[in-house]
Amino acid sequence: MESWLARSMEGAAVSAAAGALQPVLEKLAALLLGEDYKRFERTRGEIESLTHELNAIMAFLIERSKVEDPDGQDRLWMKDVRELSYDIEDSLDEFLLHAAAKSAEPDGFMAKVRSLVERTKSRHRIAREVEVLKKEAIEVAETNQSSYRAADHQPVVSATNASIDPRALAVFEDATKLAGVDGPNGELIRLLETGHGSVQQQTRVVSIVGPGGIGKTALAHQVYQERNGGFLHRAFLSVSRNPDIKGILRSILNQVVSPKDYEAVIKGDHVIRVAGEDQLITKIREYLTDKRYFIVLDDIWDVKTWNAIKDIFPMTSCGSKVITTTRINDVAQECCRSPTNGHIYNIRPLSMEHSTQLFYRRLFSPEEKCPSHLVEISSQILEKCAGLPLAIMAISGLLSSKEKTTEQWNQVKNSIGRRLERNSSVELMSEILLLSYFDLPLHLKICLLYLSIFPKDYTIGKEDLIRRWIAEGFIHERNGIAAYDSGERCFNDLINRSLIQPGGKDKFDEVNSCRVQDTIFYFIVSMAAEENFVTLIGVPGVNPIAGNKVRRLSMQSDVQIPSGLVLSSVRSLNVFGGDVEIPFLPELRPLRVLAFEDCGQLEDDRLSDVGNLLHLRYLRLNHAHAVTKLPEETAELLHLRTLEVHGHNKIMEIPAAICQVERLECLVTLVTDDYTILPDEIADMKALRVLEGVNVYIHSAGFIKRLGELTNLRKLGMLFVNSDADEEWEEKYGEIVSSIYKLTQANLDSLHIRTVNEPPELLDNLSKEHPEPLGLRELVIEGDDVSGLAAWWGLLVNLQKLLFCAYERVSEEDVETLRSLPDLKYLCIHLWDAPDDPEVKAPLERAMKAHPNRPKLVWIDEY
């Protein structure tokens, strides 16, 4: 175990150091090649020398990333390189900020940076090697008549993983089925349903026990999802090691309370936020009495924790169900002791037959068989995986990126290590995860480590994650590939390698979120925390190191910020939960990412100083209900690229001054009551690519007219609420038709429209006034009936994804038009009041089967 730990820390040290150094190289290259290079002519030689030196260090780091044997001296030096890189980047950003105001001298900046570099070099014997590498790098560059620039080491995102491999999605489902859930006759379900009469009405507990990586959580989650009928009061939460019992009890209470009771039980009870464990237990038990509930407590590590929680369950409760998962037999036995009427389900490793099925499903298509030269080595690899689904998925995910040759597969097999055949499943999983991690390109290692900022079992939105990666500087626009598209490829690659799991899908059945499996989560958290990549506060079992300069801070409970942490260098602040202490923002000057998730304690005054965060690139307010407006000082955030406001239930004011932020690319205002008011000067934001949450009728006609000037817009989301229409609605209607047309003729790819009691004249008018072909690739129209628009559908010659609603049936004319769309790939339809008659859907189903692309047709039952 010590060997694995040392090797994992070595790998993390290289990744963290190289990941911190990469943005510095890119910014120095921009200084040399950018528009303002003449301003730095006096120090150009120094900048070039520094760039060569740092490139040599990067070359050394890349070489070290290929070596797995730990070296204590090297690790200390890599730590110095990491901290040096962060400090240089902070100094460089600060200098450029002042340079833009014509108040900074290049000489002063270079003197500071040179001092940082020399100090780091002098602290390790590797300085001489760096000098040699530097000379060699220059010689190589001269020999090849090219400069040894930062671009030589910039992460290049391969196009081979531009989309998620369908086999990668199928393997997650297969793993769970093979682990024990195969339809309604699964053993776990039988244990939950066993009982007759009065016994069946008692709370039934089933405890799933088995080693890490065997699929306990996936199994519990699938049963929880499949058995959602008849249980109004439900909760699924992770307990983990060293749990915060009060936090767990609060989470259970928040989840089990039904929507109709929420105001009275949660919001109306001011004692809950300060209640102790006993008070919370009593509150939950009294609420659940005589109610039917389904609760899953995942990942319990000791008997003490179960004993602290178990009293929340009333003894009689209308046939309620409880599932627990644990790695420890004693815990499972305690969970199932009388009088809880429980059963233990020992989840077993997969048989060789099922292991092979799962392995082949990931690596070969249904019509493809395993080549004969790989059959034996496949069996040898699977023997090492010991029937653990996670191990099989991780190894098959790794092999999916390799050529199907005996040599490549043998290298992977031999890397697992012979000694594991005698060791525990924990050691086995650790070795396999380490192997998968070492196989990642540098940029994917950094993107994976970043997931450690999120709480365990958190569902991470894909779009949110990608925008964070971009703001952190991990992903860039390069070689004609937009930064977001590069980030999406990284996301897909991590799913294809089975290092993250699909968390959810959108209405087009595409993955829109992810989760991190427990064992992988603990793996990346241990590496990220050890290498000061992320500092976690309020996470059980993870203790921040006093004296560290905090670079990325994730706060996840009401624990106070420990003394001794240096927060002046924080570049990313992520706050999860309403009981978390929020640091004083003006002290966090280098901040680039600021995100608040479910922070009811955040109020307007806490954001009043946000204008001082001049390096901020990403600002997210998700369910921060007490915030009613953004401060005018937001206009000072000249580097801000993403602003997201989600889930508010009050009028949310966006100041007109925000339009001065010329680099803002993404503005999302998806609020509960749809009352976010955007300024009329919206058209000044020429860089805007994503705009969502526009309630059309509450904005002025001038705003709607100027909307058409946002020619860089790629995605637009709008809402039409009939009750919000005023006396200017006809003028607004005409202007929105004109604006949509202008945008579709420019760069608009995706249009989302939600209507409430609003007739479909908008689209009808668009087709009549502008009968030219439109460039949209995705169209979503939610709410009212918009069938009978065949003339408009026919203009969408590039359309790939379409969702709309219709009453009872789709007209014959619409069916024919939809069949004629040449690029259509996904079609989703919700039929209001549709009769229970297969013939209603049959014409469209036949049309899609006859389409050359055979588009995926999805009937949406509920809205």
ZAMARGU-4260 file (C-alpha; in steps of 0.2 Angstrom, whole numbers, plus 5000, padded with zeros to 4 digits):
<rodrens>
0) 5000/5000/5000 | 5014/5012/5004 | 5022/5009/4987 | 5005/5013/4978 | 5003/5029/4989
5) 5021/5035/4985 | 5018/5032/4966 | 5001/5040/4966 | 5008/5056/4975 | 5023/5056/4962
10) 5010/5056/4948 | 5000/5069/4956 | 5016/5080/4959 | 5021/5080/4941 | 5003/5084/4935
15) 5001/5098/4947 | 5017/5106/4943 | 5016/5104/4925 | 4997/5110/4925 | 5002/5125/4935
20) 5017/5129/4923 | 5007/5127/4907 | 4997/5144/4908 | 5013/5153/4912 | 5021/5147/4896
25) 5006/5152/4886 | 5005/5169/4894 | 5024/5172/4891 | 5021/5167/4873 | 5007/5179/4871
30) 5018/5193/4878 | 5031/5189/4865 | 5019/5187/4850 | 5004/5198/4855 | 4999/5215/4849
35) 5008/5224/4863 | 5025/5216/4861 | 5033/5233/4857 | 5029/5239/4874 | 5041/5225/4881
40) 5055/5227/4869 | 5067/5233/4882 | 5065/5217/4892 | 5061/5205/4877 | 5078/5196/4879
45) 5074/5193/4897 | 5056/5186/4893 | 5064/5175/4880 | 5077/5168/4892 | 5064/5165/4905
50) 5053/5156/4892 | 5067/5145/4887 | 5071/5141/4905 | 5053/5137/4910 | 5051/5126/4894
55) 5066/5116/4899 | 5058/5113/4916 | 5042/5108/4907 | 5052/5096/4896 | 5060/5088/4912
60) 5042/5087/4920 | 5035/5078/4905 | 5050/5066/4906 | 5047/5063/4924 | 5028/5059/4921
65) 5034/5044/4912 | 5043/5037/4927 | 5034/5029/4941 | 5048/5026/4954 | 5046/5040/4967
70) 5061/5051/4971 | 5059/5062/4987 | 5071/5075/4981 | 5062/5077/4964 | 5045/5078/4973
75) 5051/5092/4983 | 5058/5101/4968 | 5041/5098/4959 | 5032/5106/4973 | 5044/5121/4971
80) 5040/5122/4953 | 5021/5121/4956 | 5022/5135/4969 | 5034/5145/4958 | 5022/5144/4943
85) 5007/5150/4953 | 5017/5165/4959 | 5023/5169/4942 | 5006/5168/4934 | 4999/5179/4948
90) 5013/5192/4946 | 5011/5191/4927 | 4992/5194/4928 | 4994/5208/4940 | 5007/5216/4929
95) 4996/5215/4914 | 4982/5222/4923 | 4992/5238/4927 | 5000/5238/4910 | 4983/5240/4902
100) 4982/5256/4913 | 4999/5261/4907 | 5006/5261/4925 | 5018/5246/4925 | 5036/5245/4921
105) 5042/5229/4913 | 5059/5230/4922 | 5050/5228/4939 | 5040/5213/4934 | 5055/5204/4926
110) 5066/5207/4942 | 5052/5200/4953 | 5050/5184/4942 | 5068/5182/4940 | 5070/5182/4959
115) 5056/5168/4960 | 5065/5157/4947 | 5082/5159/4955 | 5076/5155/4972 | 5067/5139/4966
120) 5082/5133/4956 | 5094/5136/4970 | 5084/5124/4982 | 5087/5109/4972 | 5101/5099/4964
125) 5091/5099/4948 | 5096/5116/4943 | 5111/5110/4934 | 5100/5097/4924 | 5088/5111/4920
130) 5103/5121/4913 | 5108/5106/4902 | 5090/5103/4896 | 5089/5122/4892 | 5105/5121/4881
135) 5099/5105/4873 | 5082/5112/4869 | 5090/5128/4861 | 5101/5117/4851 | 5087/5106/4845
140) 5077/5121/4841 | 5091/5128/4830 | 5094/5112/4822 | 5076/5111/4817 | 5076/5129/4812
145) 5061/5132/4824 | 5059/5140/4841 | 5057/5130/4856 | 5041/5138/4861 | 5027/5135/4873
150) 5016/5128/4860 | 5028/5113/4859 | 5021/5108/4876 | 5003/5115/4875 | 4990/5102/4877
155) 4982/5097/4861 | 4965/5089/4862 | 4964/5074/4850 | 4949/5074/4839 | 4947/5055/4841
160) 4936/5057/4856 | 4925/5071/4849 | 4909/5061/4855 | 4905/5048/4869 | 4907/5031/4863
165) 4890/5022/4865 | 4899/5007/4871 | 4905/5017/4886 | 4887/5022/4891 | 4881/5004/4889
170) 4895/4997/4900 | 4889/5007/4915 | 4871/4999/4913 | 4878/4982/4910 | 4889/4983/4926
175) 4874/4986/4937 | 4864/4973/4929 | 4877/4960/4930 | 4880/4965/4949 | 4863/4958/4953
180) 4848/4969/4946 | 4841/4961/4931 | 4822/4965/4930 | 4809/4964/4944 | 4816/4947/4950
185) 4833/4953/4956 | 4838/4946/4973 | 4839/4964/4981 | 4822/4968/4976 | 4815/4952/4982
190) 4823/4955/4999 | 4815/4972/5000 | 4798/4966/4995 | 4798/4950/5007 | 4784/4950/5019
195) 4766/4948/5021 | 4752/4957/5031 | 4758/4967/5046 | 4776/4962/5043 | 4776/4970/5026
200) 4770/4986/5034 | 4785/4987/5044 | 4801/4997/5039 | 4812/4985/5029 | 4830/4987/5029
205) 4842/4978/5017 | 4861/4981/5019 | 4872/4978/5004 | 4890/4973/5009 | 4905/4971/4998
210) 4922/4978/4994 | 4925/4994/4985 | 4923/4995/4966 | 4911/4980/4966 | 4895/4991/4962
215) 4886/4993/4979 | 4882/5012/4975 | 4876/5008/4957 | 4865/4994/4963 | 4857/5004/4977
220) 4854/5019/4965 | 4846/5008/4951 | 4834/5000/4964 | 4831/5018/4971 | 4827/5024/4954
225) 4816/5010/4948 | 4806/5009/4964 | 4800/5027/4964 | 4782/5024/4963 | 4772/5025/4979
230) 4786/5033/4990 | 4782/5052/4991 | 4796/5054/5004 | 4813/5049/4997 | 4831/5052/5001
235) 4848/5046/4994 | 4864/5052/5002 | 4882/5047/5005 | 4888/5045/5023 | 4907/5042/5020
240) 4921/5041/5032 | 4921/5053/5047 | 4904/5059/5043 | 4896/5076/5048 | 4881/5068/5057
245) 4871/5085/5058 | 4874/5088/5040 | 4868/5071/5036 | 4852/5073/5046 | 4849/5090/5038
250) 4851/5083/5021 | 4839/5069/5025 | 4826/5081/5032 | 4828/5092/5016 | 4825/5077/5005
255) 4811/5068/5013 | 4800/5083/5016 | 4787/5084/5002 | 4785/5100/4992 | 4768/5104/5000
260) 4776/5103/5017 | 4792/5111/5013 | 4787/5129/5018 | 4780/5124/5035 | 4793/5111/5040
265) 4809/5118/5033 | 4807/5137/5030 | 4795/5139/5043 | 4806/5131/5057 | 4820/5143/5061
270) 4827/5131/5074 | 4833/5118/5061 | 4848/5128/5056 | 4855/5128/5074 | 4847/5111/5080
275) 4858/5098/5087 | 4858/5080/5082 | 4844/5074/5095 | 4833/5088/5089 | 4835/5084/5071
280) 4832/5065/5074 | 4816/5069/5083 | 4810/5081/5069 | 4813/5068/5056 | 4806/5053/5065
285) 4790/5063/5069 | 4788/5069/5051 | 4790/5051/5044 | 4778/5043/5056 | 4763/5035/5047
290) 4772/5040/5030 | 4779/5028/5017 | 4797/5033/5013 | 4812/5026/5004 | 4829/5031/5010
295) 4846/5025/5005 | 4861/5028/5016 | 4877/5024/5005 | 4894/5020/5011 | 4893/5018/5030
300) 4910/5015/5037 | 4907/5010/5056 | 4893/5005/5068 | 4894/5021/5078 | 4888/5031/5063
305) 4873/5019/5060 | 4869/5020/5078 | 4869/5039/5077 | 4857/5039/5063 | 4845/5024/5065
310) 4833/5032/5077 | 4826/5043/5063 | 4816/5028/5057 | 4798/5025/5065 | 4795/5007/5069
315) 4779/5006/5059 | 4778/5016/5043 | 4767/5009/5029 | 4779/4997/5021 | 4794/5009/5020
320) 4811/5004/5013 | 4829/5007/5019 | 4845/5002/5009 | 4862/5004/5017 | 4878/5000/5008
325) 4895/4996/5017 | 4911/4987/5015 | 4911/4981/5033 | 4901/4965/5038 | 4899/4971/5056
330) 4891/4987/5050 | 4879/4977/5039 | 4874/4965/5053 | 4871/4980/5065 | 4860/4988/5052
335) 4849/4973/5050 | 4847/4969/5069 | 4829/4967/5076 | 4818/4976/5077 | 4822/4984/5060
340) 4817/4967/5051 | 4833/4968/5040 | 4842/4957/5027 | 4860/4957/5022 | 4864/4956/5003
345) 4881/4950/5000 | 4886/4957/4983 | 4897/4945/4974 | 4911/4948/4961 | 4906/4944/4943
350) 4909/4927/4937 | 4922/4925/4923 | 4908/4924/4910 | 4900/4940/4916 | 4917/4948/4917
355) 4921/4944/4899 | 4904/4950/4894 | 4906/4967/4902 | 4924/4968/4896 | 4920/4964/4878
360) 4904/4975/4878 | 4916/4990/4881 | 4929/4986/4868 | 4920/4978/4853 | 4904/4982/4844
365) 4889/4970/4845 | 4893/4963/4828 | 4912/4962/4832 | 4921/4948/4840 | 4936/4948/4851
370) 4951/4944/4839 | 4959/4927/4842 | 4976/4935/4846 | 4968/4944/4861 | 4957/4931/4868
375) 4970/4923/4880 | 4977/4940/4886 | 4959/4946/4889 | 4957/4931/4901 | 4973/4935/4909
380) 4968/4954/4912 | 4951/4949/4919 | 4959/4937/4931 | 4968/4951/4938 | 4952/4961/4939
385) 4945/4948/4951 | 4927/4951/4946 | 4926/4969/4952 | 4915/4979/4939 | 4924/4995/4942
390) 4941/4987/4939 | 4935/4980/4923 | 4927/4996/4917 | 4943/5006/4921 | 4955/4994/4912
395) 4943/4992/4897 | 4942/5011/4896 | 4961/5012/4896 | 4962/4999/4883 | 4949/5008/4872
400) 4962/5022/4869 | 4975/5009/4863 | 4978/4999/4847 | 4971/4982/4848 | 4988/4973/4847
405) 4996/4960/4858 | 5010/4971/4862 | 4999/4986/4868 | 4988/4974/4879 | 5002/4965/4886
410) 5010/4982/4892 | 4994/4985/4901 | 4992/4968/4909 | 5010/4968/4915 | 5008/4985/4922
415) 4995/4979/4934 | 5008/4969/4944 | 5009/4951/4949 | 5009/4954/4967 | 4991/4960/4966
420) 4985/4942/4963 | 4987/4939/4982 | 4982/4956/4988 | 4965/4965/4993 | 4953/4972/4982
425) 4958/4989/4989 | 4976/4987/4983 | 4969/4980/4966 | 4958/4995/4963 | 4972/5007/4968
430) 4984/4999/4956 | 4972/5000/4941 | 4967/5018/4945 | 4985/5023/4945 | 4988/5014/4929
435) 4973/5023/4921 | 4979/5040/4928 | 4997/5038/4922 | 4990/5034/4904 | 4980/5051/4903
440) 4988/5065/4893 | 4993/5080/4904 | 4977/5091/4901 | 4966/5076/4906 | 4975/5073/4922
445) 4972/5091/4927 | 4954/5090/4922 | 4951/5074/4932 | 4960/5081/4947 | 4949/5097/4946
450) 4933/5086/4950 | 4940/5085/4968 | 4932/5102/4971 | 4914/5095/4971 | 4906/5086/4986
455) 4906/5067/4985 | 4891/5060/4975 | 4888/5077/4968 | 4880/5078/4951 | 4891/5089/4940
460) 4883/5098/4925 | 4893/5096/4909 | 4891/5114/4903 | 4896/5121/4921 | 4911/5109/4922
465) 4918/5114/4905 | 4916/5133/4908 | 4925/5131/4925 | 4939/5121/4916 | 4941/5136/4903
470) 4940/5149/4917 | 4954/5140/4926 | 4965/5140/4911 | 4965/5121/4908 | 4957/5122/4891
475) 4959/5134/4877 | 4954/5138/4859 | 4967/5131/4848 | 4969/5125/4830 | 4952/5132/4825
480) 4943/5122/4839 | 4933/5133/4851 | 4938/5131/4869 | 4920/5124/4874 | 4922/5111/4860
485) 4939/5106/4867 | 4932/5105/4884 | 4918/5094/4878 | 4930/5082/4870 | 4939/5081/4887
490) 4923/5077/4896 | 4919/5064/4883 | 4936/5056/4884 | 4935/5054/4903 | 4918/5045/4901
495) 4925/5034/4887 | 4939/5029/4899 | 4927/5025/4913 | 4935/5038/4925 | 4918/5048/4927
500) 4901/5041/4925 | 4886/5048/4916 | 4875/5057/4928 | 4860/5061/4918 | 4854/5064/4900
505) 4844/5078/4892 | 4828/5075/4882 | 4839/5071/4867 | 4846/5056/4877 | 4863/5064/4877
510) 4874/5065/4893 | 4872/5082/4901 | 4880/5078/4918 | 4892/5066/4927 | 4896/5058/4944
515) 4912/5051/4951 | 4912/5034/4958 | 4917/5033/4976 | 4934/5024/4974 | 4939/5035/4960
520) 4933/5050/4970 | 4944/5046/4985 | 4959/5043/4974 | 4958/5060/4966 | 4954/5069/4982
525) 4970/5061/4990 | 4981/5067/4976 | 4973/5084/4974 | 4974/5088/4992 | 4992/5081/4994
530) 4999/5092/4980 | 4990/5108/4985 | 4979/5107/4969 | 4964/5109/4980 | 4961/5114/4998
535) 4945/5106/5005 | 4937/5112/5021 | 4923/5103/5029 | 4927/5086/5021 | 4928/5072/5033
540) 4945/5064/5034 | 4954/5078/5024 | 4963/5091/5034 | 4971/5107/5026 | 4989/5109/5029
545) 4993/5124/5039 | 5005/5137/5031 | 5000/5131/5013 | 4996/5145/5001 | 4978/5140/4996
550) 4976/5140/4977 | 4959/5132/4975 | 4947/5132/4990 | 4931/5121/4991 | 4920/5124/5007
555) 4907/5110/5010 | 4901/5112/5028 | 4899/5124/5042 | 4917/5121/5049 | 4926/5137/5051
560) 4941/5141/5040 | 4956/5134/5050 | 4969/5147/5056 | 4986/5146/5047 | 4979/5145/5029
565) 4985/5158/5018 | 4970/5164/5007 | 4978/5179/4998 | 4983/5168/4983 | 4966/5159/4981
570) 4961/5158/4963 | 4946/5148/4964 | 4932/5149/4978 | 4918/5136/4978 | 4905/5136/4992
575) 4893/5122/4994 | 4878/5124/5006 | 4869/5136/5017 | 4879/5135/5033 | 4897/5138/5026
580) 4907/5153/5032 | 4910/5164/5017 | 4928/5172/5016 | 4929/5191/5014 | 4930/5193/4995
585) 4941/5209/4994 | 4955/5199/5001 | 4955/5186/4987 | 4962/5198/4974 | 4969/5184/4962
590) 4952/5175/4961 | 4947/5168/4944 | 4932/5157/4948 | 4919/5161/4961 | 4904/5149/4963
595) 4890/5148/4976 | 4879/5132/4976 | 4864/5132/4987 | 4870/5147/4998 | 4855/5154/5006
600) 4866/5164/5018 | 4873/5174/5003 | 4866/5192/5003 | 4868/5207/4992 | 4880/5216/5004
605) 4892/5201/5003 | 4894/5203/4984 | 4896/5222/4985 | 4915/5221/4984 | 4915/5209/4969
610) 4921/5223/4958 | 4938/5222/4966 | 4940/5204/4959 | 4948/5211/4943 | 4955/5194/4937
615) 4937/5185/4939 | 4933/5175/4924 | 4918/5164/4930 | 4904/5169/4942 | 4890/5157/4947
620) 4875/5160/4959 | 4865/5144/4960 | 4850/5145/4972 | 4857/5160/4981 | 4839/5165/4985
625) 4844/5180/4996 | 4853/5189/4982 | 4841/5201/4973 | 4853/5211/4962 | 4871/5211/4955
630) 4881/5226/4960 | 4885/5240/4948 | 4904/5236/4951 | 4902/5220/4941 | 4906/5231/4926
635) 4924/5232/4933 | 4926/5213/4929 | 4934/5216/4912 | 4940/5197/4911 | 4923/5190/4916
640) 4918/5177/4903 | 4904/5167/4911 | 4890/5174/4922 | 4876/5161/4928 | 4861/5165/4939
645) 4850/5149/4943 | 4835/5146/4953 | 4830/5162/4961 | 4813/5165/4967 | 4814/5184/4967
650) 4816/5198/4954 | 4834/5198/4949 | 4842/5214/4943 | 4856/5213/4931 | 4864/5231/4930
655) 4865/5240/4914 | 4884/5242/4917 | 4887/5223/4914 | 4886/5227/4896 | 4903/5235/4898
660) 4911/5218/4901 | 4916/5216/4883 | 4923/5198/4885 | 4907/5190/4893 | 4903/5175/4882
665) 4890/5166/4892 | 4875/5174/4902 | 4863/5162/4909 | 4848/5168/4920 | 4837/5153/4923
670) 4827/5158/4938 | 4812/5150/4946 | 4799/5164/4942 | 4807/5170/4926 | 4809/5188/4932
675) 4827/5192/4928 | 4828/5209/4919 | 4842/5211/4907 | 4848/5229/4902 | 4843/5236/4885
680) 4862/5239/4881 | 4863/5220/4879 | 4869/5222/4861 | 4885/5230/4867 | 4891/5213/4873
685) 4898/5208/4856 | 4908/5193/4863 | 4892/5184/4869 | 4890/5167/4863 | 4877/5160/4875
690) 4861/5169/4882 | 4848/5159/4891 | 4833/5164/4902 | 4826/5179/4892 | 4808/5182/4897
695) 4803/5192/4881 | 4788/5201/4886 | 4795/5209/4902 | 4809/5217/4892 | 4807/5233/4881
700) 4805/5233/4862 | 4822/5241/4861 | 4830/5227/4870 | 4822/5214/4858 | 4826/5224/4843
705) 4845/5225/4848 | 4845/5207/4852 | 4848/5203/4833 | 4864/5213/4834 | 4872/5199/4844
710) 4879/5191/4829 | 4892/5180/4838 | 4878/5171/4848 | 4878/5152/4847 | 4864/5148/4859
715) 4848/5158/4864 | 4835/5153/4876 | 4818/5163/4877 | 4802/5162/4887 | 4785/5168/4881
720) 4772/5170/4895 | 4755/5176/4889 | 4751/5184/4905 | 4766/5195/4904 | 4762/5203/4888
725) 4758/5222/4889 | 4751/5235/4876 | 4768/5234/4866 | 4767/5215/4863 | 4763/5216/4845
730) 4778/5227/4842 | 4789/5215/4852 | 4782/5201/4842 | 4788/5209/4826 | 4805/5213/4833
735) 4808/5196/4840 | 4804/5188/4823 | 4816/5200/4815 | 4830/5197/4828 | 4828/5178/4827
740) 4830/5179/4808 | 4846/5189/4809 | 4854/5178/4822 | 4850/5162/4812 | 4858/5170/4797
745) 4874/5174/4808 | 4880/5161/4820 | 4865/5154/4830 | 4866/5135/4831 | 4853/5132/4845
750) 4837/5140/4849 | 4826/5135/4865 | 4809/5143/4866 | 4797/5139/4881 | 4779/5145/4879
755) 4765/5147/4892 | 4748/5150/4885 | 4756/5157/4870 | 4750/5153/4852 | 4762/5148/4839
760) 4761/5163/4828 | 4779/5168/4831 | 4786/5153/4821 | 4772/5155/4808 | 4776/5173/4805
765) 4795/5169/4804 | 4792/5158/4790 | 4780/5170/4781 | 4791/5185/4783 | 4808/5177/4780
770) 4805/5161/4769 | 4824/5159/4767 | 4833/5143/4774 | 4839/5145/4792 | 4855/5139/4799
775) 4849/5131/4816 | 4856/5114/4821 | 4845/5112/4837 | 4828/5118/4840 | 4818/5115/4856
780) 4800/5122/4858 | 4793/5117/4875 | 4775/5121/4881 | 4761/5124/4869 | 4756/5115/4853
785) 4766/5120/4838 | 4761/5107/4826 | 4755/5112/4809 | 4770/5122/4805 | 4776/5112/4790
790) 4781/5127/4780 | 4793/5133/4794 | 4800/5115/4797 | 4805/5115/4779 | 4816/5130/4781
795) 4827/5121/4794 | 4839/5113/4781 | 4853/5110/4793 | 4843/5105/4808 | 4850/5090/4818
800) 4839/5090/4834 | 4821/5095/4836 | 4809/5094/4851 | 4791/5101/4850 | 4774/5098/4858
805) 4758/5094/4849 | 4740/5090/4853 | 4734/5072/4851 | 4744/5068/4835 | 4757/5075/4822
810) 4749/5081/4806 | 4752/5071/4790 | 4760/5087/4782 | 4772/5089/4797 | 4777/5071/4795
815) 4781/5073/4777 | 4791/5088/4781 | 4801/5081/4795 | 4805/5066/4784 | 4812/5078/4771
820) 4825/5086/4784 | 4841/5080/4777 | 4852/5081/4793 | 4839/5076/4806 | 4847/5065/4819
825) 4836/5067/4835 | 4817/5070/4836 | 4808/5072/4853 | 4789/5074/4853 | 4777/5077/4868
830) 4759/5074/4863 | 4746/5083/4874 | 4730/5072/4877 | 4736/5059/4865 | 4724/5044/4864
835) 4731/5027/4870 | 4732/5021/4852 | 4748/5015/4844 | 4742/5021/4827 | 4744/5039/4833
840) 4762/5037/4833 | 4764/5024/4819 | 4765/5037/4804 | 4780/5046/4811 | 4789/5031/4817
845) 4788/5024/4799 | 4794/5040/4792 | 4809/5040/4803 | 4813/5022/4799 | 4813/5027/4781
850) 4824/5042/4784 | 4842/5040/4777 | 4849/5045/4794 | 4836/5034/4804 | 4834/5048/4817
855) 4832/5043/4835 | 4813/5046/4839 | 4809/5049/4858 | 4791/5051/4864 | 4791/5061/4880
860) 4777/5055/4891 | 4778/5068/4905 | 4783/5087/4905
</rodrens>
